[in-house]
Amino acid sequence: QAIGVKPSIAAALRDAFPDIVRPTECQAQLIPAVLQGKDVLLRDITGSGKSFGLLLALLSRLKKGPPPGRRPPGAPVPPDVPLDTALLLVPHANLALQLQHWARQLLPPSVFPDLAPVLTLVLRGPDQPIAAQARALRACPPHILVGTPHALAELAETDWAALGVPRLRTVAVDEADLLLGVPGKYADRKEERNFLAHPPPALSLLRALFDERPKAPSARVPRRALNPLQAVFMSATLNAPVRDYIKMHLGALSREEGRVARLDVVNTRKEFGRRMQGRVEHYCLVVGEGGRVRDQADPDPDPDSDALILHERELYSTPLDEHERPLSAPPAGSSPAADAETGSPSAQLYPPAMFELIAQVFALDVPRLALLFVPPQLSTRRLVAAFCALGVSARALDLSGADVAELAGAAEQGVRTAPAPAPEAEAEAEAEAEAEAETDDPVLLITSFPHARGLDLPHLTHVFILGAAPGLVAYLHMCGRLGR
């Protein structure tokens, strides 16, 4: 409450997340800045509670409780529905579902039977056509609208008025460097031309929003008619090219002195590494053509080992070509269709020893939950089948349905503390944990980068990365699912 969180939200926070005792450093700066209406550029390490802090700030602007039910189409907006709304862009559906789950924990059904007037998701899917979602938004405009760029872009094309631009007060972009796709400092001309010719959907949507609600007066919008949007951009890797583009080309930041909060809680790789030190242990296991395995960090490697890195170039962003020989050649006469029939994950890319190694480490070391990142060209469905055949309880990462409560239900995005239990209680808790471990099989979640970026999975203890990570930024976000 001292940093501006609404008393009712603070009370709900204590009930839903009793282990949280104070905000993190970035939350203590982010929440007041958002509530004061400042534009925000926030960079802090993974797991510092950026998304959760933003949600608390936006919920603290909720003036009154929503109506018990939806309004019929065309009915006027009731006075207790907030007319100032927020639009939050997230990179994937799983993060949107996690935000919705956090909101439901803070606003339980006993208090808010219908969460839709407070927070609504816009996602693409066969069971939720965008046109139907647009009609629902017109009937019941939410306080917070959360969506992926592709879904929101389709919504804007289908029914621009459903976005409620005149009511918008805040536009926030989580994982901003990923969604904006600004070429890096050392990008070549081809990358820059592609960026200009084919801007990401999030960037096109933001340009349209800030064109309708500009920050500075112009011949089209005089100063007296200005109603600028508040802009919030967050990421653990909000680098200089992205920040410069937001400031100079997107026109999303205020030009008034003191109206922009640049929150660089962690602004160097060295500081990032220092804060993460001791939270995560890193290992690089290299599998050779003969199936031999060694730790890349081994101080005394076997000089006769035939182990080698999987490919000379990174599989995440580069397809195979004639210069990249697969480690495990497909059998003579085989075809992709034949591989699909046998259920092989991708014999052309990875030897079976790699999957067996992951299964062995998983069986020996994972108590409850692990996450496997795979290149996007591999079929997640076939990988799940392959690991299940190896005796691993595997499934694709999907927070829809009951999975969000199981995987992310105990999320505690803040500084945590726990009182020391009595010896009897501690022994009882250990016995319960052992009994649970005996009855519940650990789970391996499989996804491709970046479909887990920004997620907080409290029970996660291990992250596996198949093949080479596409770079330092991607690796930081992958291992950043741990040490939170």
VOKETOR-957965 format. One record per residue (C-alpha): residue in one letter; residue number from 1; x negated, y, z negated. Coordinates in nm, 4 decimals, m for minus. Each point is the difference from the previous one (the first is absolute). Example, Ala and Ser with C-alpha at 12.3 -4.5 7.8 and 13.67 -1.06 7.14 Angstrom:
2
  residuo  num         u         v         w
        A    1   m1.2300   m0.4500   m0.7800
        S    2   m0.1370    0.3440    0.0660
This chain:
484
  residuo  num         u         v         w
        Q    1    0.0000    0.0000    0.0000
        A    2   m0.2913    0.2372   m0.0664
        I    3   m0.0848   m0.0006    0.3727
        G    4    0.3584    0.0564    0.1144
        V    5    0.1602   m0.3446    0.0174
        K    6    0.3711    0.0309   m0.0723
        P    7    0.0868   m0.1207   m0.3549
        S    8    0.2486   m0.2591    0.1265
        I    9   m0.2582   m0.1367    0.2458
        A   10   m0.2669   m0.0031   m0.2735
        A   11    0.2361   m0.1969   m0.2259
        A   12    0.0742   m0.2445    0.2828
        L   13   m0.3743   m0.0315    0.0616
        R   14   m0.0601   m0.0974   m0.3624
        D   15    0.2750   m0.2624    0.0199
        A   16   m0.0972   m0.1478    0.3375
        F   17   m0.3799    0.0201   m0.0436
        P   18   m0.0668   m0.0126   m0.3762
        D   19   m0.3763   m0.0506    0.0416
        I   20   m0.0507    0.3396    0.1650
        V   21   m0.1176    0.2560   m0.2551
        R   22   m0.1183    0.2921    0.2156
        P   23   m0.0346    0.0978    0.3661
        T   24   m0.3119   m0.0733    0.1977
        E   25   m0.2296    0.2869    0.0913
        C   26    0.1465    0.0405    0.3473
        Q   27    0.3597   m0.0244   m0.1283
        A   28   m0.0702    0.2755   m0.2539
        Q   29   m0.0939    0.2284    0.2919
        L   30    0.2406   m0.1271    0.2671
        I   31    0.3288    0.0157   m0.1919
        P   32   m0.0251    0.3687   m0.1077
        A   33   m0.1152    0.1022    0.3490
        V   34    0.2992   m0.1700    0.1649
        L   35    0.2462    0.1427   m0.2527
        Q   36   m0.1448    0.3494    0.0544
        G   37    0.0669   m0.0303    0.3727
        K   38   m0.3649    0.0062    0.1059
        D   39   m0.1354   m0.1747    0.3061
        V   40   m0.2255   m0.2859   m0.1094
        L   41   m0.3030   m0.1771    0.1431
        L   42   m0.0808   m0.2847   m0.2403
        R   43   m0.2915   m0.2414    0.0122
        D   44   m0.0717   m0.2502   m0.2766
        I   45   m0.1075   m0.3623   m0.0293
        T   46    0.2347   m0.2883    0.0709
        G   47    0.2180   m0.0944   m0.2947
        S   48    0.0027    0.3475   m0.1560
        G   49    0.3797    0.0282    0.0198
        K   50    0.0404    0.2486    0.2857
        S   51    0.3219   m0.1489    0.1415
        F   52    0.1531   m0.0558   m0.3428
        G   53   m0.0874    0.3530   m0.1106
        L   54    0.1629    0.1464    0.3103
        L   55    0.3145   m0.2047   m0.0660
        L   56    0.0160    0.1290   m0.3593
        A   57   m0.0338    0.3586    0.1215
        L   58    0.2734   m0.0373    0.2623
        L   59    0.2363   m0.1733   m0.2441
        S   60   m0.0616    0.2805   m0.2494
        R   61    0.1563    0.2413    0.2505
        L   62    0.3269   m0.1943   m0.0061
        K   63    0.2407    0.2565   m0.1434
        K   64    0.3090   m0.2077   m0.0683
        G   65    0.1086   m0.3585    0.0162
        P   66    0.1255   m0.1258    0.3365
        P   67    0.3652   m0.0858    0.0598
        P   68    0.1031   m0.3583   m0.0825
        G   69    0.0715   m0.0928    0.3613
        R   70   m0.0659    0.1041    0.3569
        R   71    0.2044    0.2710    0.1672
        P   72    0.2170   m0.0769    0.3028
        P   73   m0.1449    0.1203    0.3318
        G   74    0.0550    0.3692    0.0575
        A   75    0.0833    0.0816   m0.3621
        P   76   m0.1742    0.3074   m0.1487
        V   77   m0.3040   m0.0445   m0.2204
        P   78    0.1069   m0.0115   m0.3683
        P   79   m0.1592    0.2640   m0.2248
        D   80   m0.1868   m0.2593   m0.2062
        V   81   m0.1977   m0.1311    0.2985
        P   82   m0.3316    0.1881    0.0268
        L   83   m0.0261    0.2051    0.3165
        D   84   m0.3798    0.0252   m0.0270
        T   85   m0.1418   m0.3279    0.1223
        A   86   m0.3403   m0.1577    0.0595
        L   87   m0.1272   m0.2070    0.2916
        L   88   m0.2739   m0.2528   m0.0785
        L   89   m0.1918   m0.1751    0.2790
        V   90   m0.1669   m0.3308   m0.0870
        P   91   m0.2075   m0.2298    0.2245
        H   92    0.2037   m0.3196   m0.0337
        A   93    0.3268   m0.1412   m0.1299
        N   94   m0.1574   m0.1728   m0.3010
        L   95   m0.1106    0.3309   m0.1514
        A   96    0.3464    0.1477    0.0572
        L   97    0.1550   m0.2999   m0.1753
        Q   98   m0.2387    0.0381   m0.2924
        L   99    0.0931    0.3670   m0.0403
        Q  100    0.3664   m0.0980    0.0035
        H  101   m0.0681   m0.2636   m0.2659
        W  102   m0.1790    0.2513   m0.2230
        A  103    0.2924    0.2404    0.0378
        R  104    0.2435   m0.2754   m0.0947
        Q  105   m0.2071   m0.0810   m0.3103
        L  106    0.0093    0.3669   m0.1025
        L  107    0.3696    0.0369    0.0861
        P  108    0.1606   m0.3328   m0.0988
        P  109    0.3458   m0.1037    0.1268
        S  110    0.1529    0.0776   m0.3389
        V  111   m0.0864    0.3677    0.0577
        F  112    0.0065    0.0212    0.3819
        P  113    0.2201   m0.2768    0.1439
        D  114   m0.0806    0.1137    0.3538
        L  115   m0.3598    0.1032    0.0668
        A  116    0.0695    0.1168    0.3569
        P  117    0.0843    0.3638   m0.0905
        V  118   m0.3336    0.0226   m0.1818
        L  119   m0.2322   m0.1981    0.2288
        T  120    0.0716   m0.1577    0.3376
        L  121   m0.2299   m0.1957    0.2307
        V  122   m0.0114    0.0258    0.3787
        L  123   m0.1568   m0.3159    0.1395
        R  124    0.0162   m0.1819    0.3301
        G  125    0.1433   m0.3489    0.0141
        P  126    0.2497   m0.2169    0.1856
        D  127    0.2481    0.0157   m0.2877
        Q  128   m0.0150    0.3774   m0.0443
        P  129    0.0511    0.1945    0.3260
        I  130   m0.1200    0.3580   m0.0140
        A  131    0.3369    0.1338    0.1191
        A  132    0.1726   m0.1558   m0.3020
        Q  133   m0.2649    0.1436   m0.2326
        A  134    0.0519    0.3439    0.1559
        R  135    0.3737   m0.0172   m0.0717
        A  136   m0.0700   m0.0988   m0.3612
        L  137   m0.2411    0.2927   m0.0426
        R  138    0.2571    0.2440    0.1328
        A  139    0.2619   m0.1403   m0.2379
        C  140   m0.2288    0.0028   m0.3036
        P  141   m0.3135    0.2175    0.0315
        P  142   m0.2617   m0.1276   m0.2466
        H  143   m0.2245    0.1966   m0.2312
        I  144   m0.3033   m0.1940    0.1310
        L  145   m0.0163   m0.1541    0.3473
        V  146   m0.2796   m0.2556    0.0448
        G  147   m0.0902   m0.1573    0.3317
        T  148   m0.2682   m0.1229    0.2339
        P  149   m0.1050    0.2288    0.2881
        H  150    0.1471   m0.2221    0.2726
        A  151    0.3350   m0.0300   m0.1793
        L  152    0.0199    0.3728   m0.0746
        A  153   m0.1008    0.0883    0.3564
        E  154    0.2771   m0.2247    0.1327
        L  155    0.2430    0.1573   m0.2470
        A  156   m0.0996    0.3495    0.1162
        E  157    0.0504   m0.1009    0.3627
        T  158    0.3352   m0.1644   m0.0755
        D  159    0.1423    0.2682   m0.2291
        W  160   m0.2255    0.2919   m0.0920
        A  161    0.2628    0.1430   m0.2352
        A  162   m0.0114   m0.3183   m0.2107
        L  163   m0.3454    0.1054   m0.1223
        G  164    0.1651    0.2971   m0.1692
        V  165   m0.2763    0.2420    0.1006
        P  166    0.1823    0.3127   m0.1295
        R  167    0.0167   m0.1619   m0.3461
        L  168   m0.3598   m0.1206    0.0007
        R  169   m0.2215    0.1495   m0.2659
        T  170   m0.3006   m0.2339    0.0054
        V  171   m0.1716   m0.2171    0.2592
        A  172   m0.2514   m0.2455   m0.1464
        V  173   m0.2344   m0.2353    0.1853
        D  174   m0.1464   m0.2922   m0.1924
        E  175   m0.3178   m0.1560    0.1441
        A  176   m0.0244    0.3128    0.2145
        D  177   m0.3282   m0.0850    0.1733
        L  178    0.1502   m0.3239    0.1318
        L  179    0.3315    0.1508    0.1138
        L  180   m0.1474    0.3091    0.1664
        G  181   m0.2667   m0.2010    0.1825
        V  182   m0.2356    0.2966    0.0420
        P  183   m0.3259   m0.1077    0.1708
        G  184   m0.2952   m0.0156   m0.2347
        K  185   m0.3108    0.2128   m0.0057
        Y  186   m0.1882   m0.2306    0.2371
        A  187    0.2896   m0.0832    0.2347
        D  188   m0.0827   m0.0153    0.3698
        R  189    0.1778    0.1934    0.2739
        K  190    0.2222   m0.2942    0.0897
        E  191    0.1419   m0.0169   m0.3538
        E  192    0.0615    0.3748    0.0007
        R  193    0.1753   m0.0118    0.3386
        N  194    0.2200   m0.2898   m0.1128
        F  195    0.0908    0.1892   m0.3170
        L  196    0.1039    0.3083    0.1966
        A  197    0.1873   m0.1963    0.2666
        H  198    0.1703   m0.2465   m0.2353
        P  199    0.0391    0.1539   m0.3471
        P  200    0.1189   m0.2337   m0.2782
        P  201    0.3758    0.0042   m0.0751
        A  202   m0.0577    0.1603   m0.3410
        L  203   m0.1885    0.2893    0.1571
        S  204    0.2684    0.0621    0.2630
        L  205    0.2714    0.0009   m0.2682
        L  206   m0.1946    0.2395   m0.2234
        R  207   m0.0597    0.2379    0.2896
        A  208    0.3736    0.0104    0.0700
        L  209    0.0810    0.0631   m0.3670
        F  210   m0.2543    0.2789   m0.0458
        D  211    0.1017    0.1518    0.3323
        E  212    0.3585    0.0319   m0.1258
        R  213   m0.1079    0.1063   m0.3504
        P  214   m0.3303    0.1880    0.0602
        K  215   m0.2330    0.1300   m0.2681
        A  216   m0.0707    0.3353    0.1648
        P  217    0.2309    0.2518    0.1708
        S  218    0.0136    0.0238    0.3769
        A  219    0.2060    0.1625    0.2730
        R  220    0.2431   m0.2917   m0.0211
        V  221    0.0151   m0.0124   m0.3815
        P  222   m0.0387    0.3416   m0.1693
        R  223   m0.1279    0.0268   m0.3546
        R  224    0.3450    0.0570   m0.1498
        A  225    0.1184   m0.3315    0.1504
        L  226   m0.2949   m0.2059   m0.1247
        N  227    0.0866   m0.3068   m0.2033
        P  228   m0.3289   m0.1916    0.0028
        L  229   m0.0345   m0.3648   m0.0905
        Q  230   m0.2186   m0.1154   m0.2853
        A  231   m0.2629   m0.2431    0.1327
        V  232   m0.1706   m0.2766   m0.1994
        F  233   m0.2754   m0.2160    0.1516
        M  234   m0.1581   m0.2793   m0.2057
        S  235   m0.2565   m0.2738    0.0517
        A  236   m0.3035   m0.1526   m0.1655
        T  237   m0.1880    0.0734    0.3233
        L  238    0.1341    0.3409    0.1031
        N  239   m0.3147    0.0963    0.1881
        A  240   m0.1121    0.3386    0.1304
        P  241    0.1196   m0.0429    0.3639
        V  242    0.3520   m0.0831   m0.1227
        R  243    0.0083    0.2925   m0.2434
        D  244   m0.1295    0.2394    0.2667
        Y  245    0.2604   m0.1202    0.2496
        I  246    0.2817    0.0474   m0.2527
        K  247   m0.1195    0.3515   m0.0737
        M  248   m0.0909    0.1277    0.3465
        H  249    0.2120   m0.1956    0.2497
        L  250    0.3087   m0.1321   m0.1777
        G  251    0.0904    0.3258   m0.1720
        A  252    0.1203   m0.1861   m0.3076
        L  253   m0.1768    0.2044   m0.2689
        S  254    0.1002    0.3369   m0.1407
        R  255   m0.2189    0.3006    0.0750
        E  256    0.0923    0.1718   m0.3243
        E  257   m0.2670    0.0103   m0.2665
        G  258    0.0530   m0.2515   m0.2777
        R  259    0.2702   m0.1956    0.1856
        V  260   m0.2220   m0.2948    0.0987
        A  261   m0.1288   m0.2503   m0.2566
        R  262   m0.3098   m0.1817    0.1259
        L  263   m0.0347   m0.2841   m0.2482
        D  264   m0.3280   m0.1771    0.0691
        V  265   m0.0046   m0.2168   m0.3102
        V  266   m0.2534   m0.2280    0.1694
        N  267   m0.1621    0.1586    0.3031
        T  268   m0.3160   m0.1990    0.0674
        R  269   m0.0738   m0.3628    0.0757
        K  270   m0.2512   m0.0054   m0.2844
        E  271    0.2630    0.1134   m0.2503
        F  272    0.2501   m0.2465    0.1478
        G  273   m0.2496   m0.2817   m0.0540
        R  274   m0.0851    0.1173   m0.3511
        R  275    0.3641   m0.0043   m0.1070
        M  276    0.0614   m0.3406    0.1545
        Q  277   m0.3180   m0.1486   m0.1481
        G  278    0.0749   m0.2931   m0.2261
        R  279    0.3635   m0.0250    0.1118
        V  280   m0.0521   m0.2225    0.3039
        E  281   m0.2615   m0.2645    0.0800
        H  282   m0.0935   m0.0288    0.3680
        Y  283   m0.1189   m0.3142    0.1781
        C  284   m0.0786   m0.0670    0.3650
        L  285    0.0213   m0.3696    0.0895
        V  286   m0.1417   m0.0776    0.3433
        V  287    0.1094   m0.3164    0.1790
        G  288   m0.2303   m0.1503    0.2598
        E  289    0.0884   m0.2018    0.3065
        G  290   m0.0741   m0.3219   m0.1838
        G  291    0.2350    0.0956   m0.2830
        R  292   m0.2822    0.0933   m0.2368
        V  293    0.0790    0.2821   m0.2408
        R  294   m0.2246    0.2480   m0.1742
        D  295    0.0442    0.3190   m0.1958
        Q  296   m0.1286    0.2963    0.2004
        A  297   m0.1168    0.1546   m0.3288
        D  298   m0.2010   m0.3098   m0.0953
        P  299   m0.3503    0.1234   m0.1005
        D  300   m0.1554   m0.3280    0.1225
        P  301    0.1821   m0.0916    0.3208
        D  302   m0.0806   m0.3217    0.1786
        P  303   m0.2315    0.0966    0.2893
        D  304    0.1188   m0.3023    0.1992
        S  305    0.3690    0.0850   m0.0421
        D  306    0.1968    0.0203    0.3220
        A  307    0.2477    0.2427   m0.1561
        L  308    0.0799    0.3086    0.2018
        I  309    0.2467    0.2860    0.0054
        L  310    0.3191   m0.0920    0.1798
        H  311   m0.0262    0.2435    0.2902
        E  312   m0.2389    0.2723    0.1036
        R  313    0.2855    0.2477    0.0134
        E  314    0.2937    0.0451   m0.2328
        L  315    0.2972   m0.2213    0.0737
        Y  316    0.2528    0.2392   m0.1480
        S  317   m0.0297    0.2506    0.2820
        T  318   m0.1829   m0.1783    0.2819
        P  319    0.1311   m0.2971    0.2003
        L  320   m0.2249   m0.2820    0.1092
        D  321   m0.1798    0.0423    0.3293
        E  322   m0.2661   m0.1885    0.1890
        H  323   m0.2734    0.1352   m0.2294
        E  324    0.1574   m0.1358   m0.3194
        R  325   m0.0277   m0.3750   m0.0190
        P  326    0.2582   m0.1623   m0.2305
        L  327   m0.1522   m0.1950   m0.2861
        S  328    0.2282   m0.2953    0.0598
        A  329    0.0704   m0.0689    0.3648
        P  330    0.3474   m0.1372    0.0768
        P  331    0.0216   m0.3650    0.1033
        A  332   m0.0310   m0.0708    0.3689
        G  333    0.3280    0.0455    0.1802
        S  334    0.1648    0.1814   m0.2888
        S  335    0.2140    0.3074    0.0465
        P  336    0.1585    0.2611   m0.2255
        A  337    0.3281   m0.1880    0.0305
        A  338   m0.1678   m0.3185   m0.1160
        D  339   m0.1531    0.1870   m0.2951
        A  340    0.3438    0.1285   m0.0943
        E  341    0.1369   m0.3525    0.0017
        T  342   m0.2736   m0.1322   m0.2268
        G  343    0.0425    0.2898   m0.2406
        S  344   m0.3707    0.0865    0.0050
        P  345   m0.0500    0.3558   m0.1340
        S  346   m0.2274    0.0929    0.2894
        A  347   m0.2638   m0.2545    0.0855
        Q  348   m0.1479    0.2367    0.2544
        L  349   m0.0874    0.2576   m0.2647
        Y  350   m0.0774   m0.1801   m0.3252
        P  351   m0.1350   m0.3427   m0.0941
        P  352    0.2126   m0.2142   m0.2346
        A  353   m0.2741    0.0266   m0.2637
        M  354    0.0927    0.3643   m0.0608
        F  355    0.3590   m0.0849   m0.0891
        E  356   m0.1108   m0.2956   m0.2114
        L  357   m0.2423    0.2284   m0.1860
        I  358    0.2758    0.2503   m0.0814
        A  359    0.2244   m0.2847   m0.1158
        Q  360   m0.2758   m0.1369   m0.2258
        V  361   m0.0787    0.3372   m0.1598
        F  362    0.3722    0.0647   m0.0415
        A  363    0.0555   m0.3346   m0.1741
        L  364   m0.2977    0.0441   m0.2331
        D  365    0.0200    0.3672   m0.0908
        V  366    0.3439    0.1598    0.0554
        P  367    0.2274   m0.0071   m0.3076
        R  368    0.3144    0.1517    0.1498
        L  369   m0.0207    0.2194    0.3106
        A  370   m0.2445    0.0611    0.2852
        L  371    0.0181    0.1998    0.3226
        L  372   m0.1526   m0.1008    0.3337
        F  373   m0.0630    0.2616    0.2700
        V  374   m0.0206   m0.1395    0.3525
        P  375   m0.0565    0.1623    0.3411
        P  376    0.3267    0.1047    0.1662
        Q  377   m0.0449   m0.2354    0.2953
        L  378    0.0465   m0.3019   m0.2264
        S  379    0.3515   m0.1315   m0.0564
        T  380    0.0975    0.0411   m0.3648
        R  381    0.2647   m0.2709    0.0342
        R  382   m0.2525   m0.2517    0.1301
        L  383   m0.2530    0.0975   m0.2667
        V  384    0.2589   m0.0586   m0.2718
        A  385    0.0691   m0.3457    0.1445
        A  386   m0.3726   m0.0757    0.0201
        F  387   m0.0677    0.0935   m0.3632
        C  388    0.3080   m0.1879   m0.1195
        A  389   m0.1432   m0.3063    0.1772
        L  390   m0.3164    0.0522   m0.2085
        G  391    0.2056   m0.0086   m0.3204
        V  392    0.0165    0.3774   m0.0530
        S  393    0.3265    0.1687   m0.0952
        A  394   m0.0162    0.2657    0.2714
        R  395    0.2502    0.2463    0.1415
        A  396    0.0042    0.3224    0.1969
        L  397   m0.0104    0.3231   m0.1983
        D  398    0.3542    0.1352   m0.0012
        L  399    0.1482    0.2051   m0.2833
        S  400    0.3552   m0.0183    0.1291
        G  401    0.2565   m0.1827   m0.2094
        A  402   m0.1004   m0.1543   m0.3310
        D  403   m0.3716    0.0068    0.0794
        V  404   m0.0358    0.3653   m0.1001
        A  405    0.1002   m0.0769   m0.3601
        E  406   m0.2229   m0.3072   m0.0103
        L  407   m0.3102    0.1548    0.1567
        A  408    0.0251    0.3668   m0.0940
        G  409    0.2487    0.0005   m0.2837
        A  410   m0.2506    0.0545   m0.2770
        A  411   m0.1721    0.2910    0.1706
        E  412   m0.1327    0.2496   m0.2528
        Q  413   m0.1307    0.3028    0.1848
        G  414   m0.1641    0.2020   m0.2730
        V  415   m0.2557   m0.0273   m0.2765
        R  416    0.0866   m0.3152   m0.1889
        T  417   m0.0596   m0.1063   m0.3553
        A  418    0.1051   m0.2995   m0.2044
        P  419   m0.0066   m0.0419   m0.3769
        A  420   m0.2122   m0.2799   m0.1403
        P  421    0.2312   m0.2976   m0.0623
        A  422    0.0087   m0.1907   m0.3234
        P  423   m0.1958   m0.3296    0.0031
        E  424    0.3211   m0.2054   m0.0062
        A  425    0.1532    0.2018    0.2833
        E  426   m0.3228   m0.0210    0.2003
        A  427   m0.0133   m0.3791   m0.0355
        E  428    0.3660   m0.0257    0.0981
        A  429   m0.0567    0.2214    0.3053
        E  430   m0.2971   m0.2123    0.1084
        A  431    0.2065   m0.3164   m0.0329
        E  432    0.2797    0.1529    0.2077
        A  433   m0.2493    0.1116    0.2651
        E  434   m0.1515   m0.3490    0.0181
        A  435    0.3442   m0.1563    0.0296
        E  436    0.0941    0.2440    0.2744
        A  437   m0.3245   m0.0710    0.1845
        E  438    0.0741   m0.3725   m0.0119
        T  439    0.3507    0.0388    0.1401
        D  440   m0.0480    0.2813    0.2529
        D  441   m0.2234   m0.0490    0.3009
        P  442   m0.2124    0.3009    0.0955
        V  443    0.1110    0.1746    0.3177
        L  444   m0.2071    0.1122    0.2990
        L  445    0.1536    0.2965    0.1819
        I  446   m0.1080    0.0435    0.3623
        T  447    0.0143    0.3259    0.1935
        S  448   m0.1931    0.2058    0.2510
        F  449   m0.1552    0.3358   m0.0712
        P  450    0.1511    0.2555   m0.0594
        H  451    0.3294   m0.1628   m0.1041
        A  452   m0.1049   m0.0069   m0.3669
        R  453   m0.1544    0.3461   m0.0177
        G  454    0.1212    0.1949   m0.3017
        L  455    0.1646   m0.2993   m0.1686
        D  456   m0.0361   m0.0687   m0.3710
        L  457    0.0248   m0.3719   m0.0821
        P  458   m0.0619   m0.0249   m0.3760
        H  459   m0.0650   m0.3754   m0.0070
        L  460   m0.2502    0.0061    0.2878
        T  461   m0.3480   m0.1234   m0.0959
        H  462   m0.1627   m0.0975    0.3322
        V  463   m0.0193    0.1516    0.3481
        F  464   m0.1317   m0.2042    0.2930
        I  465   m0.0980    0.1649    0.3292
        L  466   m0.0235   m0.2322    0.2992
        G  467   m0.2704    0.1174    0.2374
        A  468   m0.1539    0.3453    0.0082
        A  469    0.1798    0.3015   m0.1431
        P  470    0.0483    0.2757    0.2600
        G  471   m0.2111    0.2464   m0.1954
        L  472   m0.0715    0.1558   m0.3380
        V  473    0.3370    0.1764   m0.0322
        A  474    0.1948   m0.3171    0.0736
        Y  475   m0.2170   m0.2000   m0.2397
        L  476    0.0527    0.2535   m0.2798
        H  477    0.3761   m0.0289    0.0410
        M  478   m0.0087   m0.3803    0.0172
        C  479   m0.2070   m0.0477   m0.3141
        G  480    0.1941    0.2908   m0.1517
        R  481    0.2951   m0.2346   m0.0565
        L  482   m0.2110   m0.1099   m0.2995
        G  483   m0.1485    0.1933   m0.2917
        R  484    0.3088    0.2164   m0.0338
